[in-house]
Amino acid sequence: MKSFSYLFFILAFFFFFLGLIFSLAGRMRWLGHLPGDIIIKKENFTFIFPLTTCLLLSLGLSLLIWLVLKLLGR
């Protein structure tokens, strides 16, 4: 039963931060336009590969997961 309560805690934590990210995403115009993001614009074609943004998000999520696991004692 203890692991079931941890699962609910982790899910609540995840959905809280997911909602926070969605509510703040409109204010972060720089997201996807960082130095290192690849943007190719042609006449009727635009290709965007947010390399730096993906790396920063990966680093942030990795730190968040590490922190949650550290707090849960695993």
C-alpha positions as CSV (number, residue, x, y, z in Angstrom):
1,M,0.0,0.0,0.0
2,K,3.0,2.3,0.6
3,S,4.1,2.0,-3.0
4,F,0.6,2.8,-4.2
5,S,0.7,6.1,-2.3
6,Y,4.1,7.0,-3.7
7,L,2.7,6.4,-7.2
8,F,-0.1,8.8,-6.6
9,F,2.3,11.4,-5.2
10,I,4.6,11.1,-8.3
11,L,1.6,11.3,-10.6
12,A,0.3,14.4,-8.8
13,F,3.7,16.0,-9.0
14,F,4.0,15.2,-12.7
15,F,0.6,16.6,-13.6
16,F,1.2,19.7,-11.5
17,F,4.4,20.5,-13.4
18,L,2.8,19.5,-16.7
19,G,0.0,22.0,-16.1
20,L,2.5,24.6,-15.0
21,I,4.5,24.2,-18.2
22,F,1.4,24.4,-20.3
23,S,0.2,27.6,-18.6
24,L,3.7,29.3,-18.9
25,A,4.4,28.0,-22.4
26,G,2.7,31.0,-24.0
27,R,5.0,33.4,-22.2
28,M,8.2,31.7,-23.2
29,R,8.6,33.0,-26.8
30,W,12.3,32.2,-26.7
31,L,11.6,28.5,-26.3
32,G,12.6,27.0,-29.7
33,H,14.5,30.0,-30.8
34,L,17.7,29.6,-28.7
35,P,21.2,29.8,-30.2
36,G,21.9,26.3,-31.5
37,D,18.3,25.7,-32.6
38,I,18.3,24.9,-36.3
39,I,15.8,27.0,-38.3
40,I,15.7,26.7,-42.1
41,K,13.3,29.1,-43.9
42,K,12.5,28.9,-47.6
43,E,9.7,30.5,-49.7
44,N,6.9,28.2,-48.6
45,F,8.7,25.9,-46.2
46,T,10.0,26.2,-42.7
47,F,12.0,23.5,-40.9
48,I,12.7,23.9,-37.2
49,F,14.8,21.5,-35.2
50,P,15.1,22.9,-31.6
51,L,18.4,21.1,-30.7
52,T,19.5,23.4,-27.8
53,T,15.9,23.5,-26.5
54,C,15.7,19.7,-26.4
55,L,19.0,19.5,-24.6
56,L,18.0,22.0,-22.0
57,L,14.6,20.3,-21.5
58,S,16.3,16.9,-21.2
59,L,18.7,18.3,-18.6
60,G,15.9,19.9,-16.6
61,L,13.8,16.7,-16.7
62,S,16.7,14.6,-15.7
63,L,17.4,16.8,-12.7
64,L,13.8,16.8,-11.7
65,I,13.6,13.0,-11.9
66,W,16.8,12.7,-9.9
67,L,15.4,15.0,-7.3
68,V,12.2,13.1,-7.0
69,L,14.0,9.8,-6.7
70,K,16.4,11.3,-4.1
71,L,13.5,12.6,-2.0
72,L,11.7,9.2,-2.2
73,G,14.9,7.5,-1.0
74,R,15.5,5.3,-4.0
